């Protein structure tokens, strides 16, 4: 026979499909963290502008490069490699669920919280109100973090994801 028919082909088993999905749950956010971390390390002003932060000192730039650049680059590498390397699927899913879940919880607590959104400058001499509500940056980050934290948790419920 030159070509096999569709009936002759084996369907992938459920374990293969769930492991492939679990790997995608790691590879997608891992690659996004990798790219965003590298961009933030190269240009620490970028996350400052997106998040509405004002950097008043070189220490602030170093902090942005470290936290938005170095930490996200490292975290993205670990999550990405967990989706590729044998034996790291479940630990990567735990890391993704906990870290992205923590980010989402922190972001949501402010986005949906009832906070006094004024800041005091010059030791209380001046009150400054926030310039606007939350931007798309906050909402998209919250959706991304929440979705992948939940997906990682769902993947952990499947015991066959124990490569």
C-alpha positions, 0 to 999 in steps of 0.5 A: 500500500502506498498510503495508509488510510485514516482507519489504519492510523492510531488515535493518540491516547488520552495520556498523550493529549493531556501531557501535550496540553500540560506542556503547552500550559508551560511553554506558552507562559514560559516563552512569554516571560522569557521574551518580556524579561529580556526586553525589560532587562534591555530597557527597564523604562519599558515596564515602568511606562506600561505600569505607570511607574515613575523612576526617580533614582538609578536604584529604581532602574536597577530594581526594574531591570532585576525584577522585571528583567532578570527575575522574569527571564529566569522564571520564564526559562524554568517554566519553559524548560519544565515543559520540554525536559523529561521529569519536570512537568509536574514541578513546572506546573506547580511553579506556574500555578503558584507564581502566576496565581500569586501575581494574579491574587496580588494584582486582583486585590488592588484592581478589585479592592477598595483602596484610597488611591491618593498618595501623599508627597512631601511628608503629607504636605500634598495629596496627589490623586491617581491620574486614571483608572487601570489600563489594559496592561493591568487587565490583560496581565490579570487575565493572563496570570489567572488563566494560566494559573488555573490551567496549571492547577487543572493539569495537576489534577490529572495524575497522568501528567507525571512524566 
